[in-house]
């Protein structure tokens, strides 16, 4: 466990990381179920509705128990909105990429998110990594890329799709860096609430605009006639948006970006294993080999030493640096 996470239980932290891994890993199964009844935009609309309802209920429970912290005045909320915007922009570009790129192309580019986040985190936050950490992240990402390529029946590269997915993946990496930056100032629940509100407004708004343009609400309302769709859309919203966003924000508050990134890669391995278990898809020798390498990278990253000085700057640091200047102005 890194020094950045000394203030929380290691068991709790890595339990949350595993929760994130499995919530993302099983998302493909829910999407497959939902595509029987609705298109991508409609599914996203209901996913965010479910996520918003879920986070509002969670906040209500915390408030009833007296465990929801009161918001502190003077916080730069623009940084919170920026963190949520990066996540929503990733989802938008992911949708756009579906019109041009295959899921294999998307998986290949998305597998590079930990590397992008590492580079951006080093530039923006000054977060440094040890050579051992770099070895494990490269091992994990490389094994994941090989697994995706070997698992694909064929790969046809589309330039437009690759560019769009690349932009989306960079937005996701920026979200990881931004969530790491605001740690200690904005809670994971506040980040998740902002993402849920923003996503609901954007995707429901887009669905309503499309319905108005077509003169029919059928695309948006017809899926509600199927109980299976409601169940799986709720699963995608609560487990694959609410829990994943909450878990990732919590992870980034207590561990380095590069450590959190390996669990992103691990989630793809979980998707493949889940496909084998739930859909009867075959497992071959390369699944076991690459899976073992990915798991080795994850375990190695957990135990890789990380000094406190590696953590990089945070919003708290910047706010503390601006206070003396303000106080001097007030004294004058």
ROKOL-12574 format. One line per 8 residues: number of its first residue (from 1); their letters; for each residue x, z, y of N, C-alpha, C, O. Coordinates in steps of 0.1 Angstrom, whole numbers, plus 5000, padded with zeros to 4 digits. Each point is the difference from the previous one (the first is absolute). Layout:
<pts>
NUM	a	X Z Y X Z Y X Z Y X Z Y  ...
</pts>
This chain:
<pts>
1	xxxxxxxx	5009 5000 4988 4991 5000 5012 5009 5000 5012 5010 5007 5001  4986 4985 5009 5008 4999 5012 4998 5012 5009 4991 5008 4999  5019 4994 5010 4999 5011 5010 4988 4999 5009 4995 5010 5005  5000 4977 4997 4989 4998 5009 4987 5006 4994 4991 5002 5007  5009 5001 4980 4988 5005 4994 5002 5014 4995 4992 5005 4992  5017 5003 5014 5003 5013 4996 4988 5010 5003 4998 5010 4994  4995 4986 5017 4989 5009 5005 4987 4999 4991 4991 5007 5003  5009 4984 4987 4988 4999 4992 5005 5001 4985 5012 4998 4997
9	xxxxxxxx	4979 5006 4994 5003 5001 4986 5003 4986 4995 4993 4990 5002  5019 5009 4990 5003 4987 4994 4990 4996 4990 4997 4988 5000  4997 5021 4993 4989 4996 4990 4988 4994 5008 4995 4989 4996  5001 5017 5015 4989 4995 5008 5003 4986 5006 4992 4991 4999  5021 5008 5006 5004 4987 5006 5000 4988 4991 4994 4990 5002  5012 5012 4986 5000 4990 4990 4987 4998 4993 4998 4989 4994  4994 5021 5005 4986 4998 4995 4992 4991 5009 4993 4991 4995  5009 5010 5018 4994 4991 5010 5005 4986 4998 4993 4990 5001
17	xxxxxxxx	5020 5009 4997 5006 4987 4998 4995 4993 4988 4997 4988 5000  5001 5019 4989 4994 4994 4988 4986 4997 5003 4995 4989 4994  4997 5019 5013 4986 4997 5004 5000 4986 5007 4991 4992 4997  5018 5006 5013 5001 4988 5007 5003 4988 4990 4993 4990 5001  5016 5012 4990 5004 4990 4991 4989 4995 4991 4998 4988 4999  4994 5022 4996 4989 4996 4991 4988 4995 5008 4993 4991 4995  5005 5013 5017 4989 4995 5008 5002 4986 5003 4990 4992 5000  5022 5004 5004 5003 4986 5003 5001 4992 4987 4995 4988 4999
25	xxxxxxxx	5011 5018 4990 5002 4993 4988 4987 4996 4993 4999 4989 4994  4990 5018 5008 4988 4997 4993 4990 4992 5010 4989 4997 4996  5016 5000 5016 4991 4993 5009 4996 4986 4996 4989 4996 5002  5021 4997 4990 4997 4987 4996 4988 5000 4991 4992 4990 5000  5006 5020 4992 4989 5001 4990 4987 5001 5008 4990 4993 4996  5009 5015 5014 4988 5001 5009 4997 4986 5007 4989 4996 5001  5022 4998 5004 4998 4987 5007 4994 4990 4990 4991 4992 5004  5014 5007 4984 4995 4991 4990 4985 5002 4997 4992 4990 4999
33	xxxxxxxx	5004 5023 5001 4986 5003 4998 4991 4995 5012 4989 4995 4998  5017 5008 5014 4992 4996 5012 4999 4985 5002 4990 4996 5006  5020 4997 4990 4999 4985 5003 4989 4993 4992 4998 4988 5002  4997 5019 4988 4988 4994 4993 4988 4999 5009 4991 4992 4997  5008 5016 5014 4988 5001 5008 5003 4996 5015 4990 4998 5007  5022 5002 4997 5002 4998 5015 5013 4993 5002 5009 5000 4992  4993 4995 5021 5012 4994 5003 5010 5010 5007 4996 5012 5001  5016 4984 5002 5010 5010 5005 4996 5007 5012 5001 5012 5001
41	xxxxxxxx	4993 4981 5009 4997 5007 5013 4989 5010 4998 5000 5011 5005  4990 4986 4987 4989 5009 4997 5005 5012 4992 4996 5012 5003  5013 4986 4988 5006 5011 4992 5007 5010 5010 4999 5012 4999  5009 4982 5010 5008 5008 5009 4991 5008 5009 5003 5011 5003  4986 4983 5001 4990 5007 5009 4995 5012 4993 5000 5011 5007  4996 4988 4981 4994 5012 4993 5011 5009 4996 4997 5012 4999  5015 4983 4998 5011 5010 4997 5003 5009 5012 5001 5012 4998  4999 4982 5014 5002 5009 5012 4989 5009 5003 5002 5011 5005
49	xxxxxxxx	4985 4984 4993 4989 5009 5002 5001 5012 4991 4998 5011 5004  5005 4987 4983 5002 5011 4990 5011 5009 5004 4999 5012 4999  5013 4982 5006 5011 5008 5004 4996 5009 5012 5004 5011 5001  4989 4983 5009 4996 5007 5012 4991 5012 4996 5001 5011 5005  4989 4986 4987 4991 5011 4995 5007 5011 4993 4998 5012 5002  5012 4984 4990 5008 5009 4992 5008 5009 5009 5001 5012 4998  5006 4982 5012 5009 5008 5009 4991 5009 5009 5005 5011 5003  4984 4985 5001 4991 5008 5009 4995 5012 4992 4999 5011 5005
57	xxxxxxxx	4997 4987 4982 4996 5011 4991 5012 5010 4998 4997 5012 5000  5015 4983 4998 5011 5008 4998 5003 5009 5012 5003 5012 4999  4996 4982 5013 5002 5007 5012 4990 5011 5002 5002 5011 5004  4985 4986 4993 4989 5009 5001 5003 5012 4990 4997 5012 5004  5008 4986 4984 5003 5010 4991 5011 5009 5005 4999 5012 5000  5012 4982 5005 5011 5008 5006 4995 5008 5012 5005 5012 5001  4987 4983 5007 4995 5008 5012 4991 5011 4995 5001 5011 5005  4991 4987 4985 4992 5011 4994 5008 5011 4995 4996 5011 5000
65	xxxxxxxx	5015 4985 4994 5009 5010 4994 5010 5006 5011 5008 5009 4997  4991 4986 5015 5009 5004 5011 5014 4996 4998 5009 5007 5005  4994 4982 4988 5013 4995 4997 5004 4988 5007 5011 4994 4999  4980 5001 5010 5003 4987 5007 5006 5004 5013 4993 5007 5008  5020 4990 4995 5006 5004 5012 4994 4994 5013 4995 4989 5000  5005 5019 5010 4994 4995 5013 5010 4991 5006 5012 5003 5000  4984 4985 5006 5009 4991 5006 5007 5006 5012 4994 5006 5008  5019 4992 4992 5008 5005 5011 5000 4990 5012 5001 4988 4998
73	xxxxxxxx	4997 5017 5014 5000 4991 5012 5014 4995 5003 5010 5005 4996  4990 4984 5011 5013 4994 5005 5007 4991 4990 5011 4996 5002  4982 5001 4987 5007 4992 4990 4998 4985 5003 4989 4996 5005  5021 4995 4994 4998 4986 5003 4992 4993 4989 5006 4995 4990  4981 5004 5012 4991 4995 4990 5003 4985 4997 4996 4994 4990  5010 4999 5020 5004 4986 4998 5008 4998 4988 4999 4990 4993  5010 5020 5004 5008 4999 4988 4992 5001 4987 5003 4994 4990  4986 5014 5011 4991 5001 4988 4993 4987 4998 4999 4995 4989
81	xxxxxxxx	4996 4999 5022 4993 4987 4999 5009 4989 4995 4996 4991 4993  5017 5010 5011 5010 4990 4996 5002 5001 4985 5001 4990 4993  5000 5022 5002 5002 5002 4985 4988 4994 4992 5003 4994 4990  4985 5009 5015 4988 4995 4993 5000 4984 5001 4996 4994 4991  5007 5001 5021 4999 4986 5002 5010 4992 4991 4996 4989 4995  5016 5016 5002 5009 4993 4991 4994 4999 4986 5001 4990 4994  4992 5021 5002 4993 5000 4987 4989 4989 4999 4999 4992 4991  4993 5008 5019 4989 4991 5001 5005 4985 5001 4994 4991 4994
89	xxxxxxxx	5016 5007 5014 5006 4987 5001 5005 4995 4987 4999 4988 4997  5007 5021 4995 5005 4996 4987 4988 4995 4992 5001 4990 4993  4988 5017 5007 4988 4996 4992 4995 4986 5005 4996 4992 4991  5004 5006 5022 4995 4987 5005 5009 4989 4996 4995 4989 4995  5018 5013 5005 5009 4989 4996 5000 4998 4985 5002 4989 4995  4995 5022 4998 4999 4999 4985 4988 4991 4997 5000 4992 4990  4989 5009 5017 4988 4992 4998 5003 4985 5004 4997 4991 4992  5010 5007 5019 5003 4986 5004 5009 4994 4990 4999 4988 4997
97	xxxxxxxx	5010 5019 4997 5010 4995 4990 4993 4995 4988 5004 4991 4993  4984 5015 5004 4993 4996 4988 4995 4986 5000 4998 4994 4990  5000 5000 5022 4996 4987 5002 5011 4990 4997 4998 4988 4998  5015 5016 5002 5011 4991 4998 5009 5004 4988 5005 4991 4993  4997 5022 5005 5010 5004 4990 4992 5006 4988 4989 5004 5000  5018 4995 4988 4995 5006 4988 5003 5015 5000 5008 5005 5008  4986 5002 4983 5002 5015 4999 5014 5003 4996 5006 5010 5004  5001 4980 4989 5013 5002 4995 5010 4999 5013 5009 5009 5001
105	xxxxxxxx	4988 4982 5007 5008 4999 5013 4999 5012 5008 5009 5006 5005  4978 4999 4996 4998 5012 5008 5007 5012 4994 5005 5008 5007  4995 4993 4980 5006 5012 4993 5015 4999 5002 5007 5010 5002  4999 4978 4998 5014 4998 5002 5005 5005 5014 5009 5007 5001  4983 4988 5009 5004 5004 5014 4997 5015 5002 5008 5006 5007  4980 4999 4988 4997 5014 5002 5010 5009 4994 5002 5011 5005  5004 4985 4984 5010 5008 4993 5012 5003 5009 5008 5009 4998  4994 4983 5013 5011 5002 5009 4997 5010 5011 5009 5003 5008
113	xxxxxxxx	4979 5002 4993 4996 5010 5010 5010 5011 5001 5004 5004 5012  5000 5003 4977 5010 5011 5002 5013 4996 5006 5005 5008 5008  4999 4980 4990 5013 4995 5006 4997 4998 5015 5008 5004 5008  4981 4989 4996 4997 4998 5014 4998 5013 5007 5005 5002 5011  4988 5008 4983 4998 5013 5006 5014 5007 5002 5002 5007 5010  5007 4992 4980 5013 5006 5001 5007 4994 5012 5006 5007 5008  4994 4980 4994 5007 4993 5011 4994 5004 5013 5007 5004 5010  4980 4995 4991 4993 5004 5013 5002 5015 5003 5002 5003 5012
121	xxxxxxxx	4997 5005 4978 5002 5015 5002 5014 5003 5005 5002 5009 5008  5008 4983 4987 5014 5002 5005 5001 4996 5014 5007 5007 5008  4987 4982 4996 5001 4995 5014 4992 5008 5010 5006 5004 5010  4982 5000 4986 4991 5006 5010 5002 5015 5000 5000 5006 5011  5001 5001 4977 5001 5014 5000 5014 5005 4997 5003 5012 5002  5006 4979 4995 5014 5005 4997 5000 5007 4986 5010 5008 4998  4981 4990 4993 4999 5007 4987 5011 4993 4991 5000 4988 4998  5009 5020 4997 5011 4995 4992 4997 5003 4985 4994 5010 4997
129	xxxxxxxx	5012 4982 4995 4999 5002 4985 5014 5001 4994 5009 4994 5005  4992 5014 4984 5013 5001 4993 5001 4987 4991 4991 4993 4998  5022 5005 4998 5002 4989 4991 4992 5002 4987 4996 4990 4994  5003 5022 5001 4992 5002 4988 4986 4997 5002 4994 4994 4991  5000 5009 5020 4986 4996 5003 4999 4985 5000 4990 4995 4995  5019 4998 5012 5000 4986 5001 5001 4993 4986 4993 4990 4997  5015 5016 4994 5001 4995 4987 4986 5001 4992 4996 4990 4994  4998 5021 5008 4987 5002 4992 4989 4991 5006 4991 4995 4993
137	xxxxxxxx	5009 5003 5020 4989 4992 5006 5002 4985 4997 4991 4993 4997  5022 5003 5002 5003 4986 4996 4997 4998 4986 4994 4990 4996  5009 5020 4995 4997 4999 4986 4985 4999 4998 4995 4992 4992  4997 5016 5015 4985 5000 4998 4994 4987 5005 4992 4994 4993  5012 5002 5019 4994 4987 5005 5004 4988 4992 4992 4991 4997  5021 5009 4999 5005 4988 4992 4993 5000 4986 4995 4989 4996  5003 5022 4998 4993 5000 4987 4985 4996 5002 4994 4994 4991  5000 5010 5020 4986 4997 5003 4999 4985 5002 4991 4993 4995
145	xxxxxxxx	5018 5001 5012 5000 4985 5003 5001 4992 4987 4993 4991 4997  5017 5014 4994 5002 4993 4987 4987 5001 4992 4996 4991 4993  4998 5021 5007 4988 5002 4992 4989 4991 5005 4992 4994 4992  5006 5005 5021 4989 4991 5006 5002 4986 4996 4991 4993 4996  5022 5002 5005 5003 4986 4997 4998 4997 4985 4994 4990 4996  5011 5019 4995 4998 4998 4986 4985 5002 4995 4996 4994 4991  4997 5014 5017 4986 5002 4997 4991 4988 5004 4988 4999 4996  5017 4993 5013 4992 4988 5005 5000 4989 4991 5011 4996 4994
153	xxxxxxxx	4978 4998 5004 4999 4988 4992 5007 4988 5006 5007 4992 4994  4991 5007 5020 5007 4990 5008 5001 5005 5014 4991 5008 5004  5019 4987 5003 5001 5004 5014 5001 4987 5009 5009 4992 4998  4981 5007 5011 5000 4988 5009 5001 5006 5014 4990 5006 5005  5021 4992 5002 5002 5005 5013 4993 4992 5010 5001 4988 5001  4992 5019 5008 4993 4994 5012 5006 5006 5013 5000 5012 5002  5006 4979 5006 5007 5005 5012 4991 5008 5009 5004 5011 5005  4984 4984 4998 4991 5007 5009 4996 5014 4994 5000 5010 5007
161	xxxxxxxx	4997 4990 4980 4997 5013 4994 5011 5010 5000 4998 5012 5002  5014 4983 4995 5012 5009 5000 5002 5006 5014 5003 5012 5001  4996 4980 5010 5002 5004 5013 4990 5011 5004 5003 5010 5006  4984 4987 4991 4989 5009 5003 5002 5014 4992 4998 5010 5006  5006 4989 4982 5002 5012 4992 5012 5007 5004 5000 5013 5000  5010 4980 5005 5012 5006 5005 4997 5008 5012 5005 5012 5002  4987 4983 5007 4996 5007 5013 4992 5012 4996 5002 5011 5006  4989 4988 4984 4992 5011 4996 5008 5011 4994 4998 5012 5003
169	xxxxxxxx	5012 4984 4989 5009 5010 4994 5008 5008 5011 5003 5012 4998  5001 4980 5012 5008 5006 5011 4991 5010 5007 5005 5011 5004  4982 4986 4998 4991 5009 5006 4998 5013 4992 5000 5011 5005  5000 4987 4982 4999 5012 4991 5012 5009 5001 5000 5012 5000  5012 4981 5001 5013 5007 5001 5000 5008 5014 5004 5011 5001  4991 4982 5009 4999 5007 5013 4990 5012 5000 5003 5010 5007  4986 4988 4985 4991 5012 4999 5007 5012 4994 4998 5011 5004  5010 4986 4985 5008 5011 4994 5009 5007 5010 5001 5012 5000
177	xxxxxxxx	5006 4980 5008 5010 5005 5010 4992 5008 5010 5004 5011 5004  4985 4983 5001 4992 5007 5010 4994 5013 4995 5000 5010 5008  4995 4990 4980 4995 5013 4994 5011 5010 4998 4997 5012 5002  5015 4984 4995 5011 5009 5000 5004 5005 5013 5003 5012 5002  4996 4980 5008 5003 5004 5014 4991 5011 5006 5004 5009 5007  4983 4989 4990 4990 5010 5006 4998 5012 4991 4991 5009 5004  5017 4993 4986 4999 5012 4992 5001 5013 5008 5009 5001 5009  4983 5009 4988 5001 5012 5007 4991 5001 5013 4998 5010 5005
185	xxxxxxxx	4998 4978 5000 4992 4999 5012 4986 4996 4996 4990 5007 5005  5008 4983 4986 4987 4996 4996 5000 5002 4984 5009 4996 4993  4980 5010 5003 4999 5004 4986 4996 4988 4991 4995 4990 5006  5008 5010 4981 4996 4989 4992 4985 4997 5001 4995 4988 4999  4996 5022 5002 4986 4998 5001 4996 4993 5013 4991 4991 5000  5016 5012 5011 4998 4993 5013 5003 4985 4998 4993 4991 5005  5018 5006 4989 5005 4987 4998 4989 4992 4991 4997 4989 5003  4999 5018 4986 4990 4993 4991 4987 4998 5007 4994 4989 4998
193	xxxxxxxx	5001 5021 5010 4988 4998 5008 5001 4988 5009 4990 4992 5001  5021 5007 5006 5002 4989 5010 5000 4986 4993 4994 4991 5004  5013 5009 4984 5000 4987 4992 4986 4997 4996 4996 4988 5000  4996 5022 4995 4987 4997 4995 4990 4996 5011 4993 4990 4997  5008 5016 5014 4992 4996 5011 5003 4985 5005 4991 4992 5001  5022 5006 5001 5004 4987 5004 4997 4989 4991 4995 4989 5003  5008 5013 4984 4997 4991 4989 4985 4997 4999 4996 4988 4998  4996 5022 5003 4985 4998 4999 4995 4992 5012 4992 4991 4998
201	xxxxxxxx	5013 5012 5014 4995 4992 5012 5004 4985 4998 4992 4992 5003  5020 5006 4993 5006 4986 5000 4993 4992 4989 4995 4989 5002  5005 5017 4986 4995 4992 4988 4985 4999 5000 4995 4989 4996  4998 5021 5007 4985 5000 5001 4996 4990 5012 4991 4992 4998  5017 5009 5013 4997 4991 5011 5002 4986 4996 4992 4991 5004  5019 5006 4989 5002 4986 4995 4990 4995 4991 4995 4989 5000  5000 5020 4991 4989 4996 4991 4987 4997 5007 4993 4991 4997  5004 5017 5014 4988 4998 5008 5001 4987 5008 4990 4993 5001
209	xxxxxxxx	5022 5004 5004 5002 4988 5008 4998 4988 4990 4993 4990 5004  5012 5011 4984 4999 4989 4991 4985 4998 4996 4995 4989 4999  4998 5022 4999 4986 5000 4996 4992 4993 5012 4991 4992 4997  5012 5012 5015 4993 4994 5012 5003 4985 5001 4991 4992 5003  5021 5004 4994 5004 4986 5000 4992 4992 4990 4996 4988 5002  5002 5018 4986 4993 4993 4989 4985 5002 5001 4993 4993 4992  5003 5016 5016 4985 5003 5001 4995 5007 4988 4988 4999 4997  5020 5008 4996 4995 5007 4988 5009 5013 4997 5012 4999 5002
217	xxxxxxxx	4982 5012 4994 5007 5012 4997 5002 5001 4985 5004 5011 4995  4992 4978 4997 5000 5001 4986 5014 5004 4994 5001 5008 4991  5010 4986 5014 5013 5003 4995 5004 5015 5001 5006 5005 4992  4989 5001 5019 5003 5014 5003 4991 5009 4992 5005 5011 4996  4982 4986 5002 4991 5009 4995 4997 4998 4985 4997 5010 4993  5005 4978 5002 4997 4997 4985 5008 5009 4991 4995 5004 4989  5018 4999 5013 5007 5009 4991 4994 5013 4998 5002 5007 4989  4990 4998 5021 4994 5014 4999 4989 5000 4989 4996 5011 4996
225	xxxxxxxx	5000 4978 4999 4990 4999 4989 5006 5003 4987 4993 5002 4990  5021 5000 5009 5007 5002 4988 5006 5014 5000 5010 5002 5007  4985 5007 4985 5006 5014 5000 5015 5000 4997 5008 5008 5005  4996 4982 4986 5015 4999 4996 5008 4998 5013 5011 5005 5001  4984 4986 5007 5008 4997 5012 5001 5012 5009 5011 5003 5005  4979 5005 4997 5000 5012 5008 5010 5010 4995 5007 5006 5007  4993 4995 4980 5009 5010 4993 5015 4995 5002 5008 5009 5005  4995 4979 4993 5014 4995 5001 5004 4999 5014 5012 5002 5003
233	xxxxxxxx	4979 4994 5006 5004 4999 5014 5003 5014 5005 5009 5002 5009  4983 5008 4987 5003 5014 5004 5013 5005 4994 5007 5007 5007  4996 4989 4981 5013 5003 4994 5011 4994 5008 5010 5007 5003  4989 4981 5001 5010 4993 5008 5002 5007 5013 5011 5001 5005  4978 5003 5001 5001 5006 5013 5005 5014 5000 5009 5004 5008  4987 5004 4982 5004 5014 5000 5013 5002 4994 5009 5008 5005  4994 4985 4983 5013 5002 4993 5011 4991 5006 5011 5004 5001  4985 4983 5002 5010 4990 5003 5003 4999 5015 5009 4993 5004
241	xxxxxxxx	4982 5012 5005 5003 5001 5014 5002 5014 5005 5010 5004 5005  4979 5004 4993 5001 5014 5004 5011 5008 4994 5009 5005 5007  4992 4995 4980 5010 5008 4993 5014 4994 5002 5010 5008 5002  4991 4979 4997 5013 4994 5001 5006 5002 5014 5011 5003 5002  4980 4995 5009 5005 5001 5014 5003 5015 5002 5010 5003 5007  4982 5006 4989 5003 5014 5001 5012 5004 4993 5008 5008 5006  4994 4988 4982 5012 5003 4992 5012 4995 5006 5010 5007 5001  4990 4980 5003 5012 4994 5006 5004 5007 5013 5012 5002 5002
249	xxxxxxxx	4978 5001 5006 5003 5007 5013 5006 5014 4997 5009 5004 5007  4986 5003 4983 5006 5013 4996 5014 4998 4995 5009 5008 5003  4993 4982 4988 5014 4998 4995 5009 4997 5011 5011 5006 5000  4986 4985 5010 5009 4997 5010 5002 5011 5010 5010 5000 5008  4981 5010 4992 5002 5012 5008 5011 5009 4994 5006 5008 5007  4997 4991 4980 5008 5009 4993 5012 4994 4993 5008 5007 4994  4993 4980 5005 5011 4994 4994 5004 4987 5007 4993 4994 5008  5020 5002 4990 5005 4988 5007 4992 4988 4996 4994 4999 4989
257	xxxxxxxx	5006 4991 5020 4993 4987 4997 5005 4994 4987 4991 4995 4993  5022 5005 5005 5005 4993 4988 4995 5007 4987 4998 4994 4990  5000 5019 5011 4995 5008 4988 4985 4996 4998 4996 4998 4988  4997 5002 5022 4985 4996 4999 4999 4986 4995 4990 4997 4993  5019 4994 5011 4999 4986 4996 5001 4998 4985 4993 4991 4995  5014 5017 4998 5001 4997 4985 4986 5003 4993 4998 4993 4990  4994 5015 5016 4987 5003 4994 4991 4988 5002 4991 4997 4993  5011 4995 5018 4993 4988 5003 5003 4990 4988 4991 4994 4995
265	xxxxxxxx	5022 5005 5002 5004 4991 4989 4994 5005 4987 4996 4992 4991  5004 5021 5007 4996 5005 4987 4985 4997 4998 4995 4999 4989  4997 5000 5022 4986 4997 4999 4997 4986 4993 4990 4999 4993  5019 4992 5010 4999 4986 4993 5001 5001 4985 4993 4994 4993  5017 5014 5003 5002 5003 4986 4987 5006 4994 4996 4997 4989  4998 5013 5018 4988 5006 4995 4989 4990 4999 4992 5000 4990  5007 4990 5019 4990 4989 5000 5001 4993 4987 4990 4997 4993  5022 4999 5003 5003 4992 4988 4996 5008 4987 4994 4995 4991
273	xxxxxxxx	5010 5018 5009 4997 5009 4989 4985 5002 4999 4994 4999 4989  4999 5002 5022 4986 5002 5000 4993 4988 4995 4990 5000 4993  5015 4988 5011 4995 4987 4995 5000 5000 4985 4991 4995 4993  5020 5009 5001 5002 5000 4985 4990 5010 4994 4995 4997 4989  5004 5015 5017 4991 5010 4994 4985 4997 5001 4993 5002 4991  5003 4993 5021 4986 4999 5003 4995 4986 4997 4988 4998 4997  5020 4992 5005 4996 4986 4998 5006 4993 4988 4997 4989 4997  5011 5019 4995 5005 4994 4988 5011 4989 5002 5002 4992 4991
281	xxxxxxxx	5004 5008 5021 5011 4991 5003 5012 5004 4992 5003 5012 4998  5005 4978 4997 5011 5003 4991 5012 5005 5008 5002 4998 5012  5006 5010 4981 5013 5006 5005 5011 4994 4992 5000 5000 4988  5010 4995 5019 5012 4993 4994 5012 5009 5002 5000 5010 5008  5012 4986 4986 5012 5007 5001 5005 5003 5014 5005 5010 5004  4992 4979 5005 5005 5002 5014 4992 5010 5008 5004 5006 5009  4983 4996 4986 4992 5011 5007 5007 5013 4997 5001 5009 5010  5003 4994 4978 5006 5013 4997 5014 5001 5007 5003 5011 5005
289	xxxxxxxx	5005 4978 4995 5013 5001 5006 4999 5002 5015 5006 5009 5005  4987 4983 5002 4998 5001 5014 4993 5013 5004 5004 5006 5010  4986 4998 4982 4993 5012 5002 5010 5012 5000 4999 5009 5008  5010 4991 4982 5010 5011 4998 5009 5000 5012 5004 5011 5005  5000 4977 5000 5009 4999 5012 4993 5006 5013 5006 5007 5007  4981 4989 4994 4993 5004 5012 4998 5015 4999 5002 5007 5010  4995 4999 4979 4998 5014 4998 5013 5007 5003 5000 5011 5005  5011 4983 4990 5013 5006 5002 5003 5001 5015 5006 5010 5005
297	xxxxxxxx	4991 4979 5003 5002 5000 5014 4991 5011 5007 5005 5006 5010  4983 4995 4986 4991 5011 5006 5006 5014 4997 5001 5008 5010  5003 4994 4978 5005 5014 4996 5013 5002 5008 5003 5011 5005  5006 4979 4995 5012 5001 5007 4999 5003 5015 5007 5008 5005  4983 4985 5001 4997 5002 5014 4995 5014 5003 5004 5006 5010  4989 5000 4981 4995 5013 5002 5011 5010 5000 5000 5010 5008  5010 4988 4984 5011 5009 4999 5012 4996 5009 5011 5007 5000  4988 4982 5006 5012 4995 5008 5002 5009 5012 4990 5004 5007
305	xxxxxxxx	5022 5001 4996 5002 5009 5011 4997 4993 5014 5004 4988 5001  4991 5020 5008 4997 4994 5013 5002 5012 5010 4993 5010 4999  5016 4988 5010 5003 5010 5011 4989 5000 5010 4993 4990 5003  5005 5022 5003 4991 5001 5011 5002 4990 5012 4991 4995 5006  5022 5003 4996 5004 4991 5011 4995 4985 4997 5000 4992 5010  4997 5005 4978 4995 4987 4996 4986 4997 5005 4996 4988 5000  4997 5022 5003 4985 4999 5002 4996 4991 5012 4990 4994 4999  5019 5004 5011 4996 4992 5011 4991 5007 5010 4995 5011 4997
313	xxxxxxxx	5003 4983 5015 4992 5007 5010 4985 4999 4997 4995 4993 4992  4998 5016 5015 4985 5001 4998 4994 5001 5014 5006 5001 5010  4980 4997 4990 4993 5001 5013 5002 5014 5006 5000 5002 5012  5001 5008 4979 5002 5014 5005 5013 5001 5008 5000 5006 5011  5010 4988 4984 5013 4999 5007 4999 4994 5014 5005 5005 5010  4988 4984 4990 4998 4993 5013 4992 5007 5010 5003 5001 5012  4986 5006 4983 4992 5008 5009 5008 5012 5005 4998 5004 5012  5010 5002 4980 5008 5011 5005 5010 4996 5010 5004 5008 5010
321	xxxxxxxx	5002 4980 4989 5009 4995 5010 4994 4997 5013 5007 5001 5010  4980 4996 4990 4994 4996 5013 4995 5013 5007 4997 4999 5012  5001 5012 4981 4995 5012 5006 5009 5006 5012 4994 5003 5010  5019 4998 4988 5008 5005 5010 4999 4993 5013 5000 5005 5011  4999 4981 4988 4999 4992 5012 4987 5003 5008 5000 5001 5012  4989 5001 4980 4987 5002 5006 5001 5014 5007 4994 5002 5011  5012 5008 4982 5001 5013 5006 5008 5001 5013 4996 5007 5009  5015 4984 4991 5007 5000 5012 4992 4994 5012 5002 5005 5011
329	xxxx	4990 4985 4986 4992 4994 5010 4989 5010 5005 4998 5001 5012  4997 5007 4979 4990 5010 5004 5007 5011 5009 4993 5005 5009  5019 4999 4988 5007 5010 5007 5002 4995 5015 5000 5008 5009  5003 4979 4992 5002 4995 5014 4987 5000 5008 5000 4996 5011
</pts>
